């Protein structure tokens, strides 16, 4: 399997109790792209991303990352290969300061070289705009700032593929604008798969989109192509 696409699936299916949450999904994500996965609630987005990240085992089908099949690898093995995934619900260490949350992620790749870890943490906090909150307990942050911290923790791992699940949920408007700027800043540095309901964000930052509906791929294309797709309009976008 050629590695022009950093991530690919073939026939990916997840069945629960005889019902398919996802069915025969063929998917390709070109290296360096910002790609959005959208669809109505219950479309199967979370299940699909769970199979990509290794958190949910596939019933059948295959997943390739960077040219190698990873279908049966657990989540922690996929992380070590270069996949970072931020959860829809924040997963920060509430009793640790912001800085130490990021440092824990940095040590996964840099070990315990204190100078290198310190420099990397400083850079990440600067990049996500959390320098002023560096010594605040993560649990005392607003929900929106916890989301930003989680993005920083993922970014700290230098991922080849960064999966962002509802990253703007709970963010105030200025924070949403900062997030869009961050995505544009990361463009070409890492590949981004964005699962997002904020269509303004999706249409502004994405190179391409895949639309899921009833567990299957409904459409794929550029933002303009998705806007104009009659099936997508009927199933999800409405007047967007």
C-alpha positions, 0 to 999 in steps of 0.5 A: 500500500503506497504511502501517498495517503497517510491514512486509508481504510478499506471496507471498514465496518463495525457491527453492534448486536447485528446492526452496523454502526459503520458499513464498508467505509473506504477512506483516504486521507492525503498526507499534509491535508486538513480533512473534515469528517462531518455528518448528522448525529448518529451518522457513525463519526465517533465509531469510525474515528474510534476504529482509526485511533484503535480505541474500537476494534473493527468487525471487518475491514482494514486500516493503513497508516503511513503505508503499514496495516494497523487494523489490529494495533491497540491505541497506544501502539498507534500513538507511538507511530505518530497518531495523536487524538483529542477526545470529544470530552476533555481528558486532561489531568485536572490536579496538575498544572497546565505546564505539567500536563503538556510536559507529560505529553512531551516526555513521551517523545523526548524522555527526561532531557529537562532542557529539551522538555522545558523548551518544547513545553514553552513552545507549545504553550506559546503556540496555543496561547496558554502562557498566562495559564501555565501554572494554573491547575488544569481542573480550574480552567474553563471547559474551553481552555481545557479543550485548548490544553488538550490540543496542546498536549496532542501537538506536543507529541509532534504527530504525523496525524492529528485527529481533533474531535469537536475541538471548538466545542465550548470555545468562545468566539475569540478562541474559535478564531485562535483555533482556526489560526492554529490549524492554518499555522499547522497546515503542511506540518502535520495531517489533520482530521477534524470532526466538527459540527461548526460548519463555519470552521469546517468550510474555512479551514478544510481542504476536503471533507467526507460526509457520513450518514447512516454509517456510510460515506454519503459524499466526499469533496472540496468545501464548495462541492459539499455545499452544492451536493444535493444529497448532503443538503438534504441529509445535513447541511440545510441552508449552510 
